[in-house]
Amino acid sequence: MNTFESIQNTIYDVILMVIPYIEPEELQEDTDIFSLGLDSVNAMRLILHLQTEFGIGFGTADINFENFKTIANIARTVEQKVMLEMVSV
């Protein structure tokens, strides 16, 4: 089972893979990743990697600036999706 902390760690790794020019120490749980250079193309890559990594699907309503602004926000969104997937199985 994914804990919130393990979800955050995975998201951290995925962000560093999608935006390789970010220094790891720049990326904190509450850092606005758009201010670090996440653009629309990389945001879509991030979403695709997260869906694959966690075995979830994001709906149109899930994909918004607030849900993907920080690692903490992404982790909450992913956690909700993972929990929904578990309930529907």
C-alpha positions in Angstrom: 0.0 0.0 0.0 1.2 3.5 -0.8 1.8 5.8 2.1 1.5 9.5 1.7 5.3 9.8 2.2 6.0 7.1 -0.4 3.7 8.8 -2.8 5.5 12.1 -2.3 8.9 10.4 -2.8 7.8 8.8 -6.1 6.4 12.2 -7.3 9.7 13.9 -6.4 11.6 11.3 -8.5 9.1 11.7 -11.4 9.4 15.5 -11.4 13.2 15.3 -11.4 13.0 13.0 -14.4 10.5 15.2 -16.3 12.4 18.4 -15.5 16.0 17.3 -15.4 17.5 20.8 -15.0 16.0 21.3 -11.6 18.4 20.9 -8.7 17.1 18.4 -6.2 17.5 20.8 -3.3 15.3 23.3 -5.1 12.4 20.9 -5.0 10.5 20.8 -1.7 7.1 19.5 -0.8 5.5 23.0 -1.1 7.6 24.4 -3.9 5.6 25.8 -6.9 7.0 23.5 -9.6 5.7 25.8 -12.3 8.0 28.5 -11.0 10.9 26.0 -11.4 10.1 25.8 -15.1 7.3 23.2 -15.5 5.6 24.1 -18.7 2.5 22.7 -20.4 4.4 20.0 -22.4 6.3 18.8 -19.3 3.1 19.0 -17.2 1.5 16.5 -19.6 4.6 14.3 -19.5 4.4 14.5 -15.7 0.7 13.5 -15.7 1.4 10.5 -18.0 4.3 9.3 -15.9 2.2 9.6 -12.7 -0.7 7.7 -14.2 1.7 4.9 -15.2 3.7 4.9 -12.0 0.6 4.7 -9.8 -1.8 2.8 -12.1 -4.4 5.5 -12.1 -6.1 7.8 -14.5 -6.7 11.5 -14.2 -10.0 12.9 -15.4 -10.3 16.3 -17.0 -11.6 17.7 -13.7 -8.4 16.5 -11.9 -6.0 18.3 -14.3 -5.8 21.8 -13.1 -3.1 24.2 -11.9 -3.9 23.8 -8.2 -3.7 20.0 -8.2 -0.3 20.0 -9.9 1.3 23.1 -8.3 3.3 21.4 -5.6 4.4 17.9 -4.6 2.0 18.0 -1.6 -0.9 18.9 -3.9 0.0 16.3 -6.4 0.3 13.7 -3.6 -3.1 14.5 -2.3 -4.6 14.2 -5.7 -2.8 10.9 -6.4 -3.7 9.6 -3.0 -7.4 10.2 -3.7 -7.2 8.5 -7.0 -5.3 5.5 -5.5 -8.0 5.2 -2.8 -10.8 5.3 -5.4 -9.1 2.6 -7.4 -8.8 0.4 -4.3 -12.5 0.9 -3.5 -13.6 0.1 -7.0 -11.7 -3.2 -7.2 
